[in-house]
Amino acid sequence: MTSASQVENQTPAAVGEYAVTFGVSADGFPVARIGDTTLAMVPTADGSAGFLASVWRSNRPLSNLKRQDFLGHEAHLDSEAGFRPRVLEIARHKTELATLRREHVRMSCSTPWGASQHATIYADGIVSHTTSGHGGFHLSAARNVKVLEALRNASGWYEEDAEWAIVAQTFPEVFTTYERRSANETIRNTWPIEWEKIHGCQLKPGESWTKDKKTFEQEHIHDWIVTSAIRSSHNAGMVEVVARCSSTGTDRVQRQIEGRAERLTVTEKAKASNRTHKRSGARWTRADEMLSKATSASSPSCGAGNSRCLSASSNDRIAPSRSFDRSSTSAVCNRRREADLGSLSQTAV
């Protein structure tokens, strides 16, 4: 971060009907005020970058503000050079909002997320609803048919997290420049194929989260993908992980079999210790054994070396993964299985 003396203090700039004032806080980071909103680039702990923070209706002089005065977290900023353009963009956004004249009303209607508590009419047939937990847009039938078929929801409802961008893409005239840019970014990251059709160009690596994710999964289809990791509490210097390998269409069956094997192992250990267990009724049937052998024979090995990861899903209960040296932990666990699925019934939990 630069010193306070390197930032011009109390510099006004006019954007439309909003006057923007730039300055330096008491802690030395850049700040700006747009009407009732005060923004700041608060530095990160190491000082290498910062994030855009905000506070509403703070009337104190900019030079008296400190880090603890800011509450909202708006966005990440790589350097001070990006702070001023971002502030001016927000000011233009506020100016354009005033010209759009959206109508805020109360409507008694149901939405896919519950009863509407507040509604904003963007234009005839374009209404945004908020509820106690979520919200989104509703388009009339006449408006909805104008949405690109690949992105269209037959119900006319579009939730506020990502699908709102579809509405903004279809009806840009009722959104600000800032909102249109955000919508374009959202569609690019969430629906890259549709974005490429709309713009007639191919996205490069790093330009779409969803496309990069699919590329990664295709490149590592035969590898063990770590889905969760935790520091081992019973093996010092070790990390316990759960991983999955989706190289075959029997991945779901494999997880079900492994879950039964884990339950059987726990049950047998409990019996050997003369203890009862709530899952004592679990049994490893002949059908399970046949499925186990069939899936083991059809599944290709994953990676090289000895596997210490079990096929897993973040949403399924499966056999816990083994511990291994933290230095070998990575996004992809390239290790071969130690044994086929049938041997899991003999594995200690």
C-alpha positions in Angstrom: 0.0 0.0 0.0 1.2 3.5 -0.7 1.5 6.1 2.0 -1.1 8.7 2.8 1.0 11.4 1.2 0.9 9.6 -2.1 -2.8 9.7 -2.3 -4.5 13.0 -3.2 -6.7 14.0 -0.2 -10.3 15.4 -0.5 -10.4 15.4 -4.3 -13.9 15.9 -5.6 -15.2 14.3 -8.9 -18.6 14.7 -10.4 -20.4 11.7 -12.0 -23.9 12.6 -13.2 -25.9 14.0 -10.3 -23.6 12.4 -7.7 -20.5 14.2 -6.3 -17.7 11.8 -5.4 -15.1 12.9 -2.8 -11.8 11.0 -2.5 -9.5 11.1 0.5 -7.2 9.2 2.9 -8.4 7.7 6.2 -6.7 8.1 9.6 -5.1 4.6 9.0 -3.6 5.7 5.7 -5.8 3.8 3.2 -7.8 5.4 0.4 -11.5 6.3 1.0 -14.3 7.9 -1.1 -17.8 9.2 -0.4 -20.8 8.9 -2.8 -23.9 10.5 -1.2 -24.7 8.4 1.9 -22.2 5.7 1.0 -18.6 5.8 2.1 -16.1 3.3 0.5 -12.6 2.3 1.3 -9.9 0.0 0.1 -9.0 -1.8 3.3 -5.6 -3.6 3.0 -5.3 -7.3 3.6 -3.2 -8.6 6.5 0.0 -8.8 4.4 -0.6 -5.5 2.7 -0.3 -7.1 -0.8 -3.9 -6.3 -1.9 -7.1 -5.1 -0.4 -10.9 -5.3 -0.4 -13.6 -2.8 -1.1 -15.4 -2.0 2.2 -18.3 0.3 2.8 -20.4 2.0 5.5 -23.7 3.8 5.1 -24.6 7.2 6.4 -21.3 8.0 8.1 -21.0 11.8 8.4 -17.5 11.9 9.9 -14.7 13.5 7.9 -12.9 11.0 5.6 -9.6 11.8 7.3 -11.0 10.6 10.7 -12.2 7.3 9.5 -10.5 4.1 10.7 -10.7 0.4 9.7 -13.2 -0.5 12.4 -15.7 2.1 10.9 -16.3 0.0 7.8 -18.6 -3.0 7.9 -19.7 -4.1 4.4 -17.4 -6.2 2.2 -18.0 -5.4 -1.5 -15.2 -6.9 -3.6 -11.5 -7.8 -3.9 -9.1 -5.2 -5.2 -5.6 -6.1 -6.4 -4.1 -2.6 -6.0 -5.0 1.0 -5.3 -5.0 1.7 -9.0 -8.3 -0.2 -9.2 -10.0 1.7 -6.3 -10.8 5.0 -8.1 -12.3 3.3 -11.2 -14.4 1.1 -9.1 -15.7 4.0 -7.0 -16.6 6.0 -10.2 -18.3 2.9 -11.6 -20.5 2.7 -8.5 -21.3 6.4 -8.8 -22.4 5.9 -12.4 -24.5 3.0 -11.3 -26.3 5.2 -8.8 -26.9 7.9 -11.4 -28.3 5.4 -13.9 -30.6 3.9 -11.2 -32.1 7.3 -10.7 -33.0 7.6 -14.4 -34.5 4.1 -14.6 -37.2 5.0 -12.0 -37.9 1.5 -10.7 -41.1 1.3 -8.7 -40.9 -0.3 -5.2 -44.2 -1.8 -4.1 -45.8 -4.4 -2.0 -47.5 -7.4 -3.7 -49.5 -10.1 -2.2 -48.3 -13.1 -4.2 -46.5 -16.4 -3.9 -43.1 -17.1 -5.3 -41.0 -20.4 -5.6 -39.2 -19.1 -2.4 -42.2 -18.2 -0.3 -44.5 -15.2 0.0 -43.3 -12.0 -1.5 -42.5 -9.4 1.1 -41.3 -6.7 -1.3 -41.4 -6.2 -5.1 -39.6 -3.9 -7.5 -41.2 -3.3 -10.9 -38.5 -2.8 -13.5 -40.9 -2.6 -16.4 -44.2 -4.0 -17.5 -43.9 -7.8 -17.0 -40.6 -7.6 -15.3 -40.9 -7.8 -11.5 -38.3 -8.6 -8.8 -39.5 -10.2 -5.6 -37.8 -10.6 -2.3 -38.9 -13.1 0.4 -37.7 -13.9 3.9 -35.1 -16.2 2.6 -34.5 -15.7 -1.1 -35.9 -14.0 -4.1 -35.8 -13.5 -7.9 -37.5 -12.2 -11.0 -40.8 -13.1 -12.5 -41.4 -12.5 -16.2 -44.8 -12.3 -17.8 -45.6 -14.8 -20.6 -45.0 -12.2 -23.3 -41.6 -11.3 -21.7 -40.5 -14.9 -21.1 -40.8 -15.9 -24.7 -38.1 -13.4 -25.6 -35.5 -15.2 -23.4 -33.0 -17.4 -25.2 -34.6 -20.9 -25.3 -31.5 -22.6 -23.9 -31.7 -20.3 -20.8 -35.5 -20.0 -20.6 -37.4 -21.2 -17.5 -40.9 -22.3 -18.5 -42.3 -21.0 -15.2 -41.0 -17.5 -15.9 -39.3 -17.4 -12.5 -35.5 -16.7 -12.3 -33.8 -16.8 -8.9 -31.6 -14.0 -7.7 -28.2 -15.7 -7.3 -27.4 -16.4 -10.9 -30.5 -16.6 -13.1 -31.2 -12.9 -12.6 -28.4 -12.4 -15.2 -30.6 -14.1 -17.8 -33.2 -11.4 -17.3 -30.6 -8.7 -17.5 -29.1 -10.3 -20.7 -32.5 -10.4 -22.3 -33.7 -6.9 -21.3 -30.6 -4.7 -20.9 -32.5 -1.5 -21.3 -33.9 -1.8 -17.8 -30.5 -2.4 -16.1 -27.5 -0.2 -15.4 -24.2 -0.5 -17.1 -22.7 -2.1 -13.9 -25.6 -4.6 -13.7 -25.2 -5.5 -17.4 -21.4 -6.1 -16.8 -22.1 -8.3 -13.8 -24.8 -10.2 -15.7 -22.4 -10.9 -18.6 -19.8 -12.2 -16.1 -22.4 -14.4 -14.3 -23.6 -16.0 -17.6 -20.0 -16.5 -18.8 -19.1 -18.4 -15.6 -22.4 -20.3 -15.1 -23.5 -21.1 -18.6 -20.4 -20.9 -20.8 -21.9 -22.8 -23.8 -24.8 -20.4 -24.0 -22.5 -17.4 -23.6 -20.3 -18.6 -26.5 -23.5 -19.0 -28.7 -24.6 -15.5 -27.8 -21.3 -13.8 -28.5 -20.1 -16.1 -31.2 -16.6 -16.8 -29.7 -14.8 -19.5 -27.7 -13.9 -18.9 -24.1 -10.2 -19.4 -23.2 -8.9 -21.3 -20.1 -9.4 -19.1 -17.1 -12.4 -17.2 -18.5 -15.2 -19.4 -17.1 -15.3 -21.3 -13.8 -17.8 -23.9 -15.1 -15.9 -24.6 -18.3 -12.6 -24.8 -16.4 -14.2 -27.3 -13.9 -15.5 -29.5 -16.7 -12.1 -29.4 -18.4 -10.4 -30.4 -15.1 -12.8 -33.3 -14.6 -12.2 -34.6 -18.1 -8.4 -34.4 -17.8 -8.5 -36.3 -14.4 -11.3 -38.7 -15.0 -9.1 -41.6 -14.0 -7.6 -39.8 -11.0 -8.7 -39.7 -7.4 -10.1 -36.2 -6.7 -9.9 -35.0 -3.1 -13.3 -33.6 -2.0 -12.5 -32.9 1.6 -9.5 -32.9 4.0 -8.9 -32.5 7.7 -5.9 -32.4 9.9 -5.6 -35.8 11.6 -6.2 -35.7 15.3 -4.8 -39.1 16.0 -1.7 -39.2 13.7 0.6 -36.3 14.1 1.8 -34.6 10.9 -0.9 -36.4 8.8 -4.0 -35.4 6.9 -7.1 -37.4 6.5 -8.9 -37.0 3.1 -11.9 -38.2 1.2 -11.6 -38.6 -2.5 -13.6 -39.9 -5.4 -12.9 -41.5 -8.8 -15.6 -41.1 -11.5 -13.9 -43.1 -14.2 -16.8 -45.5 -14.6 -20.6 -45.3 -14.6 -20.7 -47.6 -11.6 -19.3 -44.9 -9.2 -22.6 -44.6 -7.3 -22.8 -48.4 -6.9 -19.2 -48.4 -5.6 -20.0 -45.8 -3.0 -23.1 -47.8 -1.8 -21.0 -51.0 -1.5 -18.2 -49.2 0.3 -20.8 -47.8 2.8 -22.1 -51.3 3.5 -18.5 -52.5 3.9 -17.8 -49.8 6.4 -20.9 -50.6 8.4 -20.0 -54.3 8.4 -16.5 -53.6 9.6 -17.8 -51.4 12.5 -20.3 -54.1 13.4 -17.7 -56.9 13.4 -15.3 -54.8 15.6 -18.1 -54.1 18.0 -19.0 -57.8 18.3 -15.3 -58.8 18.8 -15.2 -56.3 21.7 -18.4 -57.6 23.2 -20.1 -54.3 22.6 -23.4 -53.5 21.0 -23.6 -51.1 18.0 -26.6 -49.3 16.6 -25.7 -50.7 13.2 -25.4 -54.3 14.3 -28.1 -55.4 11.9 -25.9 -54.6 8.8 -25.0 -57.6 6.8 -22.8 -58.2 3.8 -24.9 -60.2 1.5 -24.0 -62.5 -1.5 -25.5 -59.9 -3.8 -23.2 -57.2 -2.3 -20.2 -59.5 -2.9 -21.1 -60.2 -6.5 -21.6 -56.4 -7.1 -18.3 -55.7 -5.5 -16.4 -58.1 -7.7 -18.2 -56.9 -10.8 -17.5 -53.3 -10.2 -13.9 -54.0 -9.2 -13.3 -56.0 -12.4 -14.8 -53.2 -14.6 -13.1 -50.3 -12.9 -9.8 -49.1 -14.2 -7.0 -48.3 -11.8 -6.7 -44.7 -10.8 -3.2 -43.1 -11.1 0.0 -44.8 -9.9 1.3 -45.9 -6.6 -0.6 -47.2 -3.6 -4.1 -45.7 -3.1 -4.9 -44.1 0.2 -8.1 -42.5 -0.9 -11.6 -44.0 -1.1 -14.2 -43.3 -3.7 -16.4 -40.7 -2.1 -19.0 -38.1 -2.5 -19.4 -35.0 -0.3 -23.1 -35.8 0.0 -22.7 -39.5 0.8 -21.7 -41.3 4.0 -18.7 -43.5 3.1 -15.8 -45.3 4.6 -13.4 -42.8 6.1 -10.2 -42.2 4.2 -6.8 -43.2 5.5 -4.2 -40.8 6.9 -1.1 -40.0 4.8 1.8 -37.6 4.8 0.6 -34.0 4.3 3.3 -33.3 1.7 1.5 -35.7 -0.6 -1.9 -34.0 -0.3 -3.1 -32.3 -3.5 -6.2 -31.5 -5.5 -5.7 -34.7 -7.3 -4.6 -37.8 -5.3 -2.9 -39.8 -8.0 -2.7 -43.2 -6.3 -3.8 -46.7 -7.1 -6.2 -48.6 -4.8 -4.6 -50.9 -2.3 -7.4 -53.5 -2.8 -10.6 -54.1 -4.6 -14.0 -53.1 -3.1 -14.6 -56.5 -1.6 -11.6 -56.2 0.7 -13.1 -53.1 2.3 -15.0 -55.4 4.6 -11.7 -56.4 6.2 -10.4 -52.9 6.5 -10.2 -51.4 10.0 -12.1 -48.1 10.4 
